[in-house]
Amino acid sequence: MDSSNLDPNIVEKIKKLEEKFEAMGQDMSAYLDGLLHADYLNYWDYINLDTLLSLQQPRTKYPDEKIFIMYHQITELYFKLILWELEQLTSGGEFSAKRFLMKIERVNRYFEHLVNSFDIMVDGMEREQFLNFRMSLLPASGFQSAQYRLIEIYATDLQNLLPEENRKSLPEKYTEEELIQSVYWQKGATELKTGKKTLTLQQFEEKYRDTFIKTIKAKQDTNLYKVYHQHIAGAEEEEEIKEALREFDHLANVHWPLSHYKSAVRYLQGDPETIAATGGTNWQKYLPPRFQRIIFFPELWSEEEKKEWGKSWVLQQVKKQ
């Protein structure tokens, strides 16, 4: 081919590639040889589709167990998307209010999809099948989702994740190790009769305690709560950001736990002492937001709103009946 007939844009790109590889001390021609020998990329290899579709491995003969597995896997992928956005917002560097707003809106879209999809769990399985296959999965529980706990740690100060009665009485000196033993969700996996930690909680702590403590230390000065207080006041997008953070708060701390509560009521009606299909989680006291009042950004809510935390969701559900 006559080089004089080459597209000038192609020639320019080749020159830029030469500069790039020369700056790295690399031979561009070797990389071009590799490009010539490489196969075209296809969809199924790019997303590892065969591997992805092989990850559903039911433990029982009940067909609806596969729904249960896949939905939880989908949930964890959404959590990973949320954490990816929160990591970018809390990793320091130059701050942009516009970028901050854009990423919070992404987080909210992910949570909206999760909340709106939860009918798959509420109405998508036969109750009898669920109660049978769920007993074979003990002591595993969705309570053990470390990614969801990391979302909470990325979002706010650990003080805001303590039981409500403990938030204003912190000792002057405390360690992250001490606080992680006091977070609100510890109460959600204690034995109803004895108050001791369930095996569900013991396993969870053994696997993830160090990860939680490491993340708390890394994000104590850069979590979303801190970023908001350090940068948002006076920004042109301040009111939009406040509204987006309120939506995030409500989706994560009201709609999401109450979607689980609705599912638990659907499948686990009755005395929780007689139904162990949650891995020992005390769901009747753990899930309702009015009991925990976990709020990532308390300053963005009025005292009346905090007092009525979760009530609006209940009223919406009543209207649907």
QUIDA-V69794 format. One line per field, one symbol per residue. phi: phi as a letter, one per 40 degrees, with the letter a starting at -180 (. if undefined). psi: psi as a letter, one per 30 degrees, with the letter a starting at -180 (. if undefined). burial: 1 if it has 9 or more other C-alpha atoms within 8 Angstrom, else 0. A space follows every 10 residues. Layout:
# QUIDA-V69794
phi = ???
psi = ???
burial = ???
This chain:
# QUIDA-V69794
phi = .ccccccdcc dccccccdcc ccccgbcccc cccccccccc cbdcccbfcc cdccccbdcb ccdccccdcc ccccdcccdc cccccccccb cggccbcccd cdccccdccc cccccccccd ccbcbcdccd ccccccbccc addccccccc dccccaccdc bcddcbcbbc ccbabccccc cbcdcdccbb cccbgccccd cccccccbdc cccccdccbc bbccdcddcc bcdgcdcdcc cdcccccddc ccbbcccccc ccccccbbdh ccccbccbgg ccccbcccdc ccfcbcbdcc bcccccccdg cccccccccc c
psi = kjfffkkeee eeeeeeeeee eefghljeee eeeeeefklk kleeeeghee eefggjilfa fkefeeeeee eeeeeeeeee eeeeeeeefg gaakkkeeee eeeeeeeeee eeeeeffffe eeggkkeeee fefefffkgk kffgjeeeee eeeeelkfef glkefffghk leklleeeef fflefeffhk keefglklee eeeeeeefee eeeeeeeegf fgleeeeeff fekfkegeee eeeeeeeeee eefdeeefee eeeeeefhka kfffjggggg kieffeekff eehkkeiffg kleeeeegjf eeeeeeeeff .
burial = 0000000000 1000001100 1100000100 0000000000 0000100010 0000000000 0001111111 1100110111 1110111011 0000001001 1011111101 1101100101 1100100011 1011101111 1001001001 1111111101 1110001000 0000010011 0111010111 1000001101 1101000110 0110110010 0111111100 1100001100 1101111111 1111111111 1111011100 0100111111 1110011111 0111111000 1000010111 0010000000 0
